[in-house]
Amino acid sequence: MTTLTIPRRFSEEPITIELDCSESAAFADKVSTAVRIGADLSRADLYGANLSRADLSRADLYGADLSRADLYGANLSRANLSRADLYGANLSRADLYGANLYGADLSGANLSGANLSGATIHNDPVASIIASVNRLIDPYAFLAFRLQDGTVKIMAGCRWFTPSEFRVHVASEYPNTPKAVETLAIIDFIELRATALGATDQ
């Protein structure tokens, strides 16, 4: 037996779980075991944690801090990641099938090769990610998703817009600026990519 202790965010009491595994087991394996026995990992502080290839399917990670975490190849299918902080996380080749990502911060996350089929983002079921572009004028990430109905939506910070809606936002909030020029070029690229994949604005 070994004891796994994970701090929680916001100065809450830490998570303490007794596990039937070796003390020398990898952290990812310990967390996988905790998930398998139904541990509540909501609001867990897992900043920068190495969870590569961990089995976190159906895990409750609501509001968890997973920023900068290595989740390469992790199984996060049907996990609750609502309101989770995934800023800069490595989600390359992660399985996010059916995961709840409503309100999650995916800014700067590496989603290359990730399976997002059926994942929910801003109450929309997602089919796949089709583009990830960082704005050079500031560290702002634009993630374009093809939804299950064949349309495309862009997530940037708290924005969740179609390309057309994003153009209206730019014209309203920061027209005729270098920021606008770069943002519109990014939207142009996303639209070209969406068209090539058969996705539409409406």
Z-matrix of the N, CA and C atoms (Angstrom, degrees):
N
C 1 1.465
C 2 1.531 1 110.16
N 3 1.322 2 114.83 1 146.77
C 4 1.456 3 120.15 2 175.87
C 5 1.525 4 108.70 3 -141.98
N 6 1.309 5 116.68 4 157.43
C 7 1.461 6 121.67 5 179.64
C 8 1.528 7 109.38 6 -107.39
N 9 1.331 8 115.27 7 125.61
C 10 1.468 9 121.12 8 175.79
C 11 1.521 10 108.21 9 -102.75
N 12 1.323 11 116.29 10 123.26
C 13 1.466 12 121.08 11 177.77
C 14 1.524 13 109.03 12 -118.84
N 15 1.325 14 115.74 13 124.33
C 16 1.462 15 122.29 14 179.56
C 17 1.526 16 107.47 15 -125.09
N 18 1.325 17 118.02 16 125.04
C 19 1.466 18 118.27 17 177.69
C 20 1.522 19 111.37 18 -67.06
N 21 1.298 20 116.63 19 153.52
C 22 1.468 21 121.82 20 172.68
C 23 1.523 22 108.66 21 -103.80
N 24 1.311 23 114.30 22 157.79
C 25 1.461 24 119.74 23 177.10
C 26 1.534 25 110.40 24 -71.89
N 27 1.312 26 114.93 25 164.04
C 28 1.468 27 122.51 26 171.67
C 29 1.529 28 112.28 27 62.96
N 30 1.352 29 117.04 28 31.74
C 31 1.470 30 122.60 29 173.39
C 32 1.529 31 113.09 30 61.16
N 33 1.330 32 116.73 31 26.57
C 34 1.458 33 119.45 32 175.25
C 35 1.533 34 109.31 33 -78.19
N 36 1.325 35 115.74 34 169.69
C 37 1.459 36 120.39 35 176.37
C 38 1.527 37 109.62 36 -61.35
N 39 1.332 38 118.03 37 138.96
C 40 1.466 39 119.75 38 -179.83
C 41 1.531 40 112.17 39 -66.95
N 42 1.328 41 114.81 40 161.58
C 43 1.456 42 121.32 41 175.59
C 44 1.528 43 107.22 42 -86.64
N 45 1.323 44 117.49 43 125.82
C 46 1.459 45 121.97 44 178.63
C 47 1.522 46 108.44 45 -125.63
N 48 1.329 47 116.10 46 122.07
C 49 1.460 48 121.25 47 -174.30
C 50 1.528 49 109.24 48 -132.01
N 51 1.317 50 116.54 49 132.18
C 52 1.460 51 121.78 50 173.97
C 53 1.525 52 108.32 51 -87.60
N 54 1.324 53 115.81 52 125.27
C 55 1.455 54 120.95 53 -175.91
C 56 1.521 55 111.36 54 -120.18
N 57 1.308 56 114.65 55 143.05
C 58 1.457 57 120.44 56 175.59
C 59 1.528 58 108.75 57 -90.80
N 60 1.330 59 115.10 58 71.88
C 61 1.466 60 120.43 59 178.17
C 62 1.528 61 108.82 60 -154.56
N 63 1.309 62 115.29 61 169.67
C 64 1.458 63 120.74 62 -176.05
C 65 1.522 64 111.58 63 -71.26
N 66 1.316 65 115.76 64 144.53
C 67 1.465 66 121.40 65 175.68
C 68 1.523 67 110.89 66 -59.61
N 69 1.336 68 116.47 67 -29.77
C 70 1.463 69 121.23 68 -177.45
C 71 1.527 70 113.58 69 -85.16
N 72 1.330 71 117.35 70 -0.67
C 73 1.468 72 120.63 71 179.77
C 74 1.528 73 109.98 72 -61.40
N 75 1.332 74 116.73 73 148.80
C 76 1.460 75 121.67 74 178.68
C 77 1.532 76 109.98 75 -62.38
N 78 1.334 77 115.38 76 149.28
C 79 1.466 78 120.40 77 -179.05
C 80 1.525 79 111.03 78 -55.86
N 81 1.341 80 117.34 79 -42.15
C 82 1.464 81 121.08 80 179.99
C 83 1.518 82 111.06 81 -60.07
N 84 1.323 83 117.10 82 -38.76
C 85 1.469 84 120.85 83 179.24
C 86 1.532 85 110.99 84 -68.83
N 87 1.330 86 116.31 85 -37.01
C 88 1.466 87 119.77 86 178.31
C 89 1.528 88 110.69 87 -65.65
N 90 1.333 89 116.22 88 -42.98
C 91 1.464 90 119.38 89 179.52
C 92 1.524 91 109.62 90 -66.98
N 93 1.335 92 118.06 91 -39.35
C 94 1.466 93 121.28 92 176.85
C 95 1.525 94 110.79 93 -58.62
N 96 1.335 95 116.00 94 -42.99
C 97 1.462 96 120.58 95 178.64
C 98 1.520 97 110.66 96 -64.20
N 99 1.333 98 116.72 97 -41.17
C 100 1.466 99 120.80 98 178.77
C 101 1.525 100 110.62 99 -61.10
N 102 1.331 101 116.75 100 -42.06
C 103 1.469 102 120.96 101 178.68
C 104 1.521 103 109.96 102 -64.44
N 105 1.326 104 116.42 103 -41.21
C 106 1.463 105 121.09 104 -176.98
C 107 1.529 106 111.47 105 -62.33
N 108 1.341 107 117.49 106 -31.17
C 109 1.464 108 119.32 107 179.34
C 110 1.532 109 111.63 108 -93.87
N 111 1.342 110 116.53 109 10.07
C 112 1.456 111 120.75 110 172.48
C 113 1.509 112 116.19 111 86.09
N 114 1.321 113 118.09 112 24.29
C 115 1.472 114 120.81 113 -180.00
C 116 1.526 115 111.15 114 -63.60
N 117 1.315 116 115.80 115 142.79
C 118 1.462 117 122.58 116 176.58
C 119 1.524 118 108.31 117 -87.29
N 120 1.342 119 116.23 118 108.36
C 121 1.460 120 121.32 119 -179.20
C 122 1.533 121 111.53 120 -105.42
N 123 1.320 122 116.36 121 17.99
C 124 1.461 123 118.87 122 179.13
C 125 1.525 124 109.59 123 -62.24
N 126 1.325 125 115.33 124 137.83
C 127 1.460 126 124.35 125 -179.87
C 128 1.534 127 112.58 126 60.96
N 129 1.337 128 116.88 127 21.58
C 130 1.467 129 120.14 128 176.77
C 131 1.523 130 109.56 129 -67.65
N 132 1.320 131 115.92 130 144.40
C 133 1.463 132 121.66 131 176.45
C 134 1.528 133 107.77 132 -95.51
N 135 1.334 134 115.33 133 98.03
C 136 1.461 135 122.09 134 -178.52
C 137 1.526 136 110.08 135 -118.11
N 138 1.324 137 115.59 136 32.57
C 139 1.457 138 121.24 137 179.92
C 140 1.532 139 110.27 138 -54.54
N 141 1.331 140 115.61 139 125.60
C 142 1.454 141 120.91 140 175.21
C 143 1.517 142 115.45 141 67.78
N 144 1.329 143 117.85 142 10.80
C 145 1.472 144 120.53 143 -175.96
C 146 1.529 145 111.35 144 -68.54
N 147 1.314 146 115.40 145 146.61
C 148 1.465 147 121.12 146 174.46
C 149 1.519 148 108.27 147 -89.72
N 150 1.335 149 115.15 148 100.35
C 151 1.461 150 121.96 149 179.69
C 152 1.524 151 109.97 150 -119.57
N 153 1.318 152 115.65 151 28.33
C 154 1.452 153 121.18 152 179.68
C 155 1.526 154 110.34 153 -57.35
N 156 1.325 155 115.30 154 127.57
C 157 1.474 156 124.37 155 177.76
C 158 1.530 157 113.46 156 63.32
N 159 1.324 158 117.69 157 16.17
C 160 1.466 159 120.19 158 177.35
C 161 1.524 160 110.59 159 -68.19
N 162 1.327 161 116.77 160 148.25
C 163 1.463 162 121.58 161 175.54
C 164 1.519 163 107.81 162 -94.27
N 165 1.330 164 115.40 163 98.27
C 166 1.462 165 122.16 164 -178.22
C 167 1.523 166 110.74 165 -114.94
N 168 1.322 167 116.38 166 25.65
C 169 1.457 168 120.09 167 -179.01
C 170 1.524 169 110.13 168 -60.99
N 171 1.317 170 114.97 169 133.27
C 172 1.478 171 123.90 170 179.65
C 173 1.537 172 113.12 171 65.40
N 174 1.322 173 117.53 172 14.88
C 175 1.477 174 120.09 173 179.61
C 176 1.524 175 110.51 174 -67.96
N 177 1.335 176 115.65 175 144.94
C 178 1.457 177 120.38 176 173.76
C 179 1.521 178 107.74 177 -93.60
N 180 1.338 179 115.35 178 98.33
C 181 1.460 180 122.20 179 -179.10
C 182 1.529 181 110.29 180 -116.08
N 183 1.326 182 115.43 181 31.07
C 184 1.454 183 120.37 182 179.24
C 185 1.531 184 110.40 183 -54.49
N 186 1.321 185 116.50 184 126.28
C 187 1.459 186 120.95 185 175.31
C 188 1.513 187 114.92 186 66.54
N 189 1.332 188 117.88 187 13.10
C 190 1.468 189 120.70 188 -178.21
C 191 1.530 190 110.91 189 -72.04
N 192 1.330 191 115.57 190 150.18
C 193 1.459 192 120.68 191 174.21
C 194 1.524 193 107.87 192 -93.59
N 195 1.330 194 115.95 193 102.86
C 196 1.461 195 123.02 194 177.85
C 197 1.521 196 110.16 195 -114.90
N 198 1.330 197 116.02 196 20.09
C 199 1.459 198 119.00 197 -179.48
C 200 1.529 199 109.63 198 -62.24
N 201 1.330 200 114.75 199 138.31
C 202 1.471 201 123.30 200 -179.46
C 203 1.539 202 113.35 201 63.05
N 204 1.316 203 117.98 202 9.22
C 205 1.464 204 120.38 203 179.60
C 206 1.525 205 110.11 204 -73.12
N 207 1.332 206 116.14 205 149.32
C 208 1.460 207 121.61 206 175.69
C 209 1.523 208 108.00 207 -95.69
N 210 1.329 209 115.80 208 103.96
C 211 1.454 210 122.53 209 -179.54
C 212 1.526 211 110.46 210 -114.21
N 213 1.330 212 115.48 211 28.55
C 214 1.464 213 120.26 212 -179.43
C 215 1.533 214 109.90 213 -56.31
N 216 1.328 215 115.67 214 125.34
C 217 1.456 216 121.04 215 175.89
C 218 1.515 217 114.99 216 66.28
N 219 1.339 218 117.94 217 11.90
C 220 1.471 219 120.47 218 -179.02
C 221 1.519 220 110.92 219 -70.79
N 222 1.327 221 115.87 220 149.44
C 223 1.459 222 121.73 221 175.16
C 224 1.521 223 108.15 222 -93.57
N 225 1.326 224 116.06 223 103.25
C 226 1.462 225 122.79 224 179.23
C 227 1.522 226 110.72 225 -114.75
N 228 1.324 227 116.32 226 23.29
C 229 1.458 228 119.95 227 -177.71
C 230 1.531 229 110.00 228 -61.06
N 231 1.312 230 114.73 229 131.45
C 232 1.473 231 124.17 230 178.93
C 233 1.541 232 113.40 231 59.32
N 234 1.328 233 116.47 232 18.83
C 235 1.466 234 119.55 233 176.27
C 236 1.525 235 110.16 234 -74.42
N 237 1.318 236 115.95 235 150.83
C 238 1.456 237 120.84 236 175.14
C 239 1.519 238 108.48 237 -93.45
N 240 1.329 239 115.65 238 102.06
C 241 1.463 240 122.16 239 179.12
C 242 1.530 241 110.68 240 -112.06
N 243 1.318 242 115.76 241 21.15
C 244 1.452 243 119.94 242 179.17
C 245 1.524 244 110.28 243 -58.21
N 246 1.323 245 116.57 244 132.70
C 247 1.472 246 124.23 245 179.86
C 248 1.529 247 113.40 246 63.51
N 249 1.316 248 118.42 247 11.51
C 250 1.467 249 119.98 248 178.79
C 251 1.524 250 110.54 249 -73.09
N 252 1.321 251 115.60 250 150.13
C 253 1.469 252 121.67 251 176.31
C 254 1.528 253 107.42 252 -96.23
N 255 1.328 254 116.12 253 105.99
C 256 1.461 255 122.48 254 -179.62
C 257 1.527 256 110.51 255 -112.81
N 258 1.331 257 115.72 256 24.00
C 259 1.458 258 120.44 257 -178.62
C 260 1.533 259 109.90 258 -57.58
N 261 1.326 260 115.91 259 123.72
C 262 1.454 261 120.88 260 175.97
C 263 1.515 262 114.93 261 68.70
N 264 1.328 263 117.53 262 11.40
C 265 1.467 264 119.68 263 -179.43
C 266 1.524 265 110.70 264 -73.28
N 267 1.323 266 115.91 265 149.27
C 268 1.459 267 121.02 266 175.43
C 269 1.525 268 108.24 267 -92.73
N 270 1.340 269 116.09 268 101.86
C 271 1.462 270 122.41 269 179.17
C 272 1.527 271 110.72 270 -108.70
N 273 1.323 272 115.85 271 19.63
C 274 1.456 273 120.26 272 179.84
C 275 1.528 274 109.93 273 -57.35
N 276 1.326 275 115.23 274 128.78
C 277 1.473 276 123.86 275 178.51
C 278 1.529 277 113.48 276 61.64
N 279 1.315 278 117.05 277 16.71
C 280 1.466 279 119.90 278 175.62
C 281 1.525 280 109.64 279 -74.80
N 282 1.325 281 116.11 280 149.11
C 283 1.463 282 121.63 281 176.43
C 284 1.520 283 108.17 282 -97.17
N 285 1.339 284 115.88 283 105.80
C 286 1.464 285 122.04 284 -179.66
C 287 1.526 286 110.66 285 -109.89
N 288 1.331 287 116.29 286 24.25
C 289 1.464 288 120.08 287 -178.93
C 290 1.532 289 110.30 288 -56.29
N 291 1.331 290 115.16 289 124.22
C 292 1.457 291 120.31 290 176.12
C 293 1.516 292 115.15 291 69.75
N 294 1.338 293 117.60 292 9.55
C 295 1.469 294 119.86 293 -179.17
C 296 1.524 295 111.00 294 -71.81
N 297 1.324 296 115.76 295 149.80
C 298 1.461 297 121.63 296 175.73
C 299 1.521 298 108.55 297 -94.37
N 300 1.334 299 116.11 298 106.58
C 301 1.459 300 121.93 299 -179.30
C 302 1.527 301 111.08 300 -111.24
N 303 1.330 302 116.54 301 21.35
C 304 1.459 303 119.70 302 -178.23
C 305 1.527 304 110.22 303 -61.05
N 306 1.324 305 116.00 304 122.91
C 307 1.459 306 120.66 305 177.47
C 308 1.511 307 114.57 306 75.46
N 309 1.336 308 118.43 307 5.40
C 310 1.468 309 120.76 308 178.74
C 311 1.528 310 110.07 309 -73.86
N 312 1.329 311 116.33 310 147.49
C 313 1.461 312 121.52 311 176.55
C 314 1.519 313 108.36 312 -93.92
N 315 1.331 314 116.32 313 108.18
C 316 1.461 315 122.20 314 -179.48
C 317 1.524 316 111.82 315 -105.28
N 318 1.321 317 117.11 316 14.30
C 319 1.461 318 120.43 317 -178.34
C 320 1.525 319 110.24 318 -58.01
N 321 1.305 320 115.54 319 129.03
C 322 1.458 321 120.75 320 176.87
C 323 1.508 322 115.06 321 71.57
N 324 1.330 323 118.29 322 4.77
C 325 1.463 324 120.66 323 179.61
C 326 1.525 325 110.23 324 -73.53
N 327 1.322 326 116.05 325 145.03
C 328 1.461 327 121.81 326 175.69
C 329 1.519 328 108.08 327 -91.62
N 330 1.331 329 116.54 328 108.27
C 331 1.458 330 122.04 329 -177.65
C 332 1.526 331 111.89 330 -110.21
N 333 1.328 332 116.92 331 18.34
C 334 1.461 333 119.50 332 -177.60
C 335 1.531 334 110.00 333 -63.28
N 336 1.319 335 115.10 334 126.23
C 337 1.453 336 120.80 335 178.23
C 338 1.512 337 115.01 336 74.60
N 339 1.338 338 117.45 337 5.43
C 340 1.466 339 120.10 338 179.48
C 341 1.524 340 110.50 339 -74.52
N 342 1.321 341 116.68 340 146.24
C 343 1.458 342 122.08 341 176.20
C 344 1.520 343 108.47 342 -94.44
N 345 1.338 344 116.24 343 109.44
C 346 1.463 345 121.41 344 -179.12
C 347 1.522 346 112.09 345 -109.49
N 348 1.319 347 117.16 346 13.02
C 349 1.464 348 120.18 347 -178.99
C 350 1.530 349 110.18 348 -58.10
N 351 1.322 350 114.97 349 126.82
C 352 1.455 351 119.56 350 177.05
C 353 1.508 352 115.03 351 76.53
N 354 1.341 353 117.86 352 -1.48
C 355 1.467 354 119.95 353 176.25
C 356 1.524 355 108.77 354 -68.63
N 357 1.320 356 116.80 355 150.02
C 358 1.457 357 121.20 356 -179.15
C 359 1.523 358 109.85 357 -108.76
N 360 1.333 359 115.23 358 121.60
C 361 1.460 360 122.18 359 177.60
C 362 1.525 361 107.28 360 -127.97
N 363 1.299 362 116.68 361 123.30
C 364 1.472 363 121.53 362 -178.01
C 365 1.530 364 110.76 363 51.74
N 366 1.326 365 116.26 364 41.28
C 367 1.468 366 123.92 365 178.27
C 368 1.520 367 114.09 366 67.56
N 369 1.332 368 117.89 367 11.68
C 370 1.462 369 121.62 368 175.42
C 371 1.522 370 109.75 369 -108.15
N 372 1.342 371 117.43 370 130.51
C 373 1.464 372 119.27 371 174.17
C 374 1.524 373 110.10 372 -74.20
N 375 1.317 374 116.97 373 128.17
C 376 1.455 375 122.57 374 -173.52
C 377 1.518 376 110.41 375 -99.87
N 378 1.338 377 116.17 376 139.65
C 379 1.464 378 120.73 377 175.40
C 380 1.524 379 110.11 378 -91.30
N 381 1.337 380 116.85 379 -45.38
C 382 1.468 381 119.55 380 -178.93
C 383 1.519 382 109.78 381 -167.69
N 384 1.332 383 115.17 382 163.33
C 385 1.463 384 120.51 383 172.06
C 386 1.524 385 107.01 384 -92.00
N 387 1.324 386 116.41 385 134.65
C 388 1.468 387 119.05 386 -176.76
C 389 1.521 388 112.99 387 -113.70
N 390 1.334 389 118.23 388 -14.20
C 391 1.469 390 119.81 389 178.50
C 392 1.521 391 109.97 390 -163.56
N 393 1.315 392 115.30 391 147.47
C 394 1.457 393 122.53 392 174.14
C 395 1.523 394 107.00 393 -137.68
N 396 1.336 395 116.11 394 117.13
C 397 1.465 396 120.93 395 -175.03
C 398 1.519 397 109.23 396 -132.69
N 399 1.323 398 116.95 397 133.21
C 400 1.462 399 121.62 398 175.46
C 401 1.519 400 109.74 399 -100.56
N 402 1.328 401 116.22 400 132.24
C 403 1.455 402 120.96 401 176.07
C 404 1.521 403 108.50 402 -75.76
N 405 1.325 404 117.70 403 132.02
C 406 1.457 405 121.35 404 -175.43
C 407 1.521 406 112.76 405 -77.34
N 408 1.322 407 117.05 406 -28.34
C 409 1.459 408 120.45 407 -175.40
C 410 1.534 409 111.58 408 -68.97
N 411 1.329 410 116.05 409 -21.91
C 412 1.464 411 122.30 410 175.31
C 413 1.532 412 107.28 411 -157.32
N 414 1.316 413 118.83 412 164.85
C 415 1.469 414 119.88 413 -176.68
C 416 1.526 415 112.75 414 -80.97
N 417 1.319 416 116.35 415 63.55
C 418 1.460 417 121.96 416 -176.25
C 419 1.520 418 108.75 417 -110.91
N 420 1.313 419 117.00 418 126.40
C 421 1.465 420 121.29 419 -177.66
C 422 1.529 421 110.67 420 -101.50
N 423 1.318 422 115.73 421 135.74
C 424 1.460 423 123.02 422 176.27
C 425 1.528 424 107.96 423 -111.20
N 426 1.324 425 116.55 424 118.27
C 427 1.460 426 121.91 425 178.17
C 428 1.521 427 108.17 426 -112.64
N 429 1.327 428 116.16 427 122.81
C 430 1.465 429 120.86 428 -179.95
C 431 1.520 430 109.53 429 -104.33
N 432 1.326 431 116.11 430 130.98
C 433 1.450 432 122.09 431 -177.79
C 434 1.524 433 110.67 432 -120.34
N 435 1.310 434 115.60 433 139.03
C 436 1.458 435 121.51 434 169.83
C 437 1.517 436 106.89 435 -92.89
N 438 1.336 437 116.15 436 119.75
C 439 1.452 438 120.47 437 -177.70
C 440 1.530 439 110.45 438 -83.64
N 441 1.312 440 115.90 439 168.60
C 442 1.455 441 120.02 440 -176.55
C 443 1.529 442 112.71 441 -65.13
N 444 1.338 443 117.14 442 -22.45
C 445 1.470 444 119.37 443 178.41
C 446 1.529 445 112.36 444 -87.19
N 447 1.344 446 116.95 445 5.55
C 448 1.459 447 120.64 446 176.40
C 449 1.517 448 114.85 447 90.81
N 450 1.326 449 117.43 448 -2.43
C 451 1.461 450 120.26 449 178.40
C 452 1.532 451 109.90 450 -89.18
N 453 1.337 452 115.47 451 169.04
C 454 1.461 453 120.57 452 -179.46
C 455 1.522 454 109.26 453 -120.08
N 456 1.332 455 115.46 454 139.39
C 457 1.462 456 121.70 455 175.62
C 458 1.523 457 107.76 456 -130.26
N 459 1.338 458 115.06 457 150.05
C 460 1.460 459 121.93 458 179.99
C 461 1.520 460 109.13 459 -114.76
N 462 1.336 461 115.83 460 129.69
C 463 1.449 462 120.69 461 173.76
C 464 1.519 463 108.36 462 -108.48
N 465 1.318 464 116.38 463 125.56
C 466 1.455 465 122.37 464 176.62
C 467 1.524 466 106.72 465 -143.28
N 468 1.332 467 116.08 466 110.12
C 469 1.454 468 118.72 467 -173.14
C 470 1.518 469 109.09 468 62.41
N 471 1.320 470 117.31 469 -127.24
C 472 1.465 471 120.71 470 178.58
C 473 1.528 472 111.99 471 -92.45
N 474 1.335 473 117.27 472 2.19
C 475 1.463 474 120.90 473 -179.73
C 476 1.524 475 110.63 474 -80.40
N 477 1.318 476 116.00 475 140.98
C 478 1.461 477 122.96 476 177.54
C 479 1.523 478 106.83 477 -141.06
N 480 1.352 479 114.62 478 86.95
C 481 1.456 480 121.36 479 -169.83
C 482 1.519 481 111.76 480 -124.71
N 483 1.340 482 115.53 481 154.24
C 484 1.459 483 119.83 482 162.56
C 485 1.528 484 106.53 483 -72.69
N 486 1.342 485 118.57 484 163.49
C 487 1.473 486 118.78 485 175.92
C 488 1.527 487 112.72 486 -54.75
N 489 1.323 488 117.78 487 -41.31
C 490 1.475 489 120.75 488 179.89
C 491 1.527 490 111.03 489 -62.93
N 492 1.332 491 116.41 490 -43.70
C 493 1.461 492 120.18 491 178.83
C 494 1.521 493 111.08 492 -64.07
N 495 1.347 494 116.34 493 -34.64
C 496 1.458 495 119.41 494 179.38
C 497 1.527 496 110.43 495 -68.17
N 498 1.332 497 116.91 496 -37.85
C 499 1.472 498 119.70 497 177.40
C 500 1.527 499 110.72 498 -62.05
N 501 1.323 500 117.08 499 -41.24
C 502 1.462 501 121.17 500 178.15
C 503 1.525 502 110.11 501 -63.30
N 504 1.330 503 116.19 502 -41.17
C 505 1.465 504 121.09 503 178.68
C 506 1.528 505 111.09 504 -61.19
N 507 1.317 506 116.69 505 -45.06
C 508 1.469 507 120.97 506 179.54
C 509 1.526 508 110.28 507 -61.84
N 510 1.327 509 117.02 508 -45.83
C 511 1.472 510 121.43 509 -179.13
C 512 1.526 511 111.72 510 -62.81
N 513 1.333 512 115.39 511 -30.73
C 514 1.461 513 120.00 512 -178.20
C 515 1.524 514 112.85 513 -83.51
N 516 1.350 515 116.81 514 -38.35
C 517 1.460 516 120.46 515 -169.65
C 518 1.525 517 114.93 516 -96.57
N 519 1.333 518 118.39 517 -37.58
C 520 1.471 519 119.31 518 -177.71
C 521 1.537 520 111.24 519 -149.60
N 522 1.330 521 116.72 520 59.77
C 523 1.473 522 120.32 521 -178.72
C 524 1.529 523 112.04 522 -69.49
N 525 1.331 524 114.94 523 152.88
C 526 1.469 525 121.49 524 173.29
C 527 1.534 526 113.47 525 55.39
N 528 1.314 527 115.56 526 41.09
C 529 1.461 528 121.06 527 177.57
C 530 1.529 529 108.70 528 -126.48
N 531 1.343 530 117.57 529 160.34
C 532 1.470 531 119.02 530 174.61
C 533 1.534 532 112.20 531 -56.95
N 534 1.330 533 115.86 532 -35.01
C 535 1.465 534 120.60 533 177.58
C 536 1.527 535 110.52 534 -62.11
N 537 1.338 536 116.26 535 -40.51
C 538 1.465 537 120.54 536 178.69
C 539 1.518 538 110.98 537 -65.52
N 540 1.328 539 116.65 538 -43.21
C 541 1.468 540 120.68 539 -179.56
C 542 1.521 541 110.74 540 -58.73
N 543 1.335 542 116.16 541 -47.20
C 544 1.466 543 119.19 542 -178.36
C 545 1.525 544 111.25 543 -68.58
N 546 1.335 545 116.94 544 -41.13
C 547 1.463 546 120.39 545 -179.86
C 548 1.525 547 111.20 546 -62.56
N 549 1.322 548 117.41 547 -43.03
C 550 1.471 549 120.37 548 179.57
C 551 1.523 550 111.18 549 -66.08
N 552 1.335 551 116.92 550 -34.07
C 553 1.468 552 119.80 551 176.59
C 554 1.531 553 110.17 552 -65.82
N 555 1.318 554 116.74 553 -37.72
C 556 1.465 555 120.94 554 177.31
C 557 1.524 556 110.20 555 -64.67
N 558 1.338 557 115.95 556 -43.22
C 559 1.472 558 119.63 557 179.01
C 560 1.527 559 110.59 558 -64.09
N 561 1.333 560 116.54 559 -39.35
C 562 1.480 561 120.11 560 176.17
C 563 1.526 562 110.35 561 -57.52
N 564 1.339 563 115.68 562 -46.32
C 565 1.459 564 120.20 563 -179.51
C 566 1.531 565 111.12 564 -61.61
N 567 1.332 566 116.05 565 -44.83
C 568 1.471 567 120.20 566 -179.56
C 569 1.521 568 110.50 567 -62.25
N 570 1.333 569 116.87 568 -40.50
C 571 1.473 570 119.63 569 178.28
C 572 1.523 571 111.74 570 -63.99
N 573 1.326 572 117.20 571 -40.84
C 574 1.465 573 120.43 572 177.13
C 575 1.526 574 110.50 573 -62.70
N 576 1.309 575 115.91 574 -43.60
C 577 1.459 576 120.80 575 179.12
C 578 1.530 577 110.84 576 -63.81
N 579 1.331 578 116.67 577 -42.89
C 580 1.460 579 121.18 578 179.37
C 581 1.526 580 111.36 579 -62.80
N 582 1.332 581 115.94 580 -43.74
C 583 1.471 582 120.45 581 179.46
C 584 1.525 583 110.73 582 -61.30
N 585 1.324 584 115.69 583 -42.01
C 586 1.468 585 120.10 584 -179.69
C 587 1.528 586 111.77 585 -62.33
N 588 1.343 587 115.87 586 -28.33
C 589 1.462 588 120.52 587 -179.06
C 590 1.525 589 113.07 588 -99.07
N 591 1.331 590 115.92 589 4.76
C 592 1.453 591 119.88 590 176.95
C 593 1.504 592 114.96 591 81.59
N 594 1.343 593 117.68 592 13.68
C 595 1.461 594 121.14 593 176.70
C 596 1.529 595 109.10 594 -88.54
N 597 1.329 596 116.61 595 156.47
C 598 1.464 597 120.92 596 -176.38
C 599 1.527 598 110.17 597 -128.49
N 600 1.330 599 115.61 598 165.41
C 601 1.459 600 122.40 599 179.63
C 602 1.521 601 110.83 600 -76.80
N 603 1.308 602 116.46 601 -33.29
C 604 1.471 603 120.30 602 -175.03
C 605 1.523 604 110.32 603 -118.67
